[in-house]
Amino acid sequence: MHNSHIPYMTIDGTMQVYETIMAILDDARKGKANDLVDFANVDTIILDSIWKTSDLLLEEIKEEAQNTGKANYDNWGELLTRMSKIVDGFAASDFNFIATCGEATRQDEMDAEEKVITFNFSGSYRNRLPYSFDFNLYMKEVKRGKEVVYVANTKEENKRTAKSRVSMPRQIPDPSFDKIQEFVNKGLAHKEL
């Protein structure tokens, strides 16, 4: 991102993570310019990665709890609340909202194939995450001889998110935003028939 024309912002543990992200969301909703972006000229927001955001938020929550004397078991509930507000806030906006996250996999004992289990981050929000987005793609490296290719799986093992009504292939080899958009458009056109 550093060498592209796409505006970006790095959020790390040296800043108030939750307040910073919510301020960006507020500016985006108002179509307002901030120090980095004029949101009137933006149509897509990417959160890269939701896993790192979750970890930073949890550390921030733990520090706040330590400073205020709150019980540690409240940390996970607070993480769920903050993640929900961030993701649902961006997802409900007028922007295309894309978030990246690693995947948790397991090895199938019958055929030795790796199967996608869920998103790879801590806390109960990972169980709600698929329902916050219209489409979920699980990126995977596949070795073919000496070559490594990328494949996007379109669903978790033996599951289909009820929210997604567009027919998608099980896998999209060498995925790109344009290729995914093409599948979505074909699926939507098919549904209108």
Secondary structure, 3 states (H helix, E strand, C coil): CCCCCCCCCCCCCCCCHHHHHHHHHHHHHHCCECCCCEHHHCCEEEEECHHHHHHHHHHHHHHHHHHHCCCCCHHHHHHHHHHHHHHHHHHCCCCEEEEECCEEEEECCCCCCEEEEEECCCCCHHHHHHHHCCCCCEEEEEEECCEEEEEEECCCCCCCCCCCCCCCCCEEECCCHHHHHHHHHHHHHHHHC
